[in-house]
Each structure stands twice: as C-alpha cells, then as structure tokens.
Amino acid sequence: MSLTKVTSGGIKDGTITNEDISASTSISQSKLSSGADVSGSASGLMTPTHKSKLDSIEVSATANQDAPKVFHQNTAPTSGFSVGDIWYDDDDDIISIAGNISGTPQWIGV
C-alpha cells in the first residue's frame, strides 16, 4: 500500500525540497514565511503597504520625475508645463525656458 498522507510529525525540519512538492500543490502563504517583512537587506513577504507603493508607481516611471519636459511644437504650450521645462519652437528655431514671472510660469526666450 502506498503512502497517501504525510503528517508533520513524520517530517524532519529542513528536509523538504522543491522536487518533493508537486506543481499542483496548494500551500498557504502563512506556511511559507517566518513572518519577516521584506527590507532593503533581507528577503521576506511583501506587505500590503509595500504592494500599495508598487501599485502607485507609474508605468515606465524613471527615478527622476522632476526632470524638465521638452516640448517640440509650433506654438507655446499653455498648460501641462512647469518652471524649468523647455519649449522648442519648430517654426522659428527658438528655444524658451519656462520661468516664474510674478508667481506665474511663463515662457522666456534664451
């Protein structure tokens, strides 16, 4: 008669390997961790807070979200620009930088 059920009393700690577990086996997540959270120097489980942070990262985001935008168009952008952004006027070959004039971002020719 073949063995069909294994109890925890019959297994020595640290002796089960990946090869011992069927790909169709369902294991509760609580059984896979010592409860430690992921940190910068240690692996562990992703907490709901970590998951929320990852979910809020924009697709294809870069490390520097404050880098200036560069606009290539014939007319000055009237919205969606910030101080430090650059506008290249395709028609006139003029470069302008958005500056703060009297508290309002405006295009300044350079």
Secondary structure, DSSP 4 states (H G I P E B T S, - for coil): -------GGGS-TT---GGGS-TT----GGGS--SPBP-SS---BPPHHHHHHHHTSPTT--S-TTSPPEEEESS---SS--TT-EEEETTTTEEEEEEEETTEEEEEE-
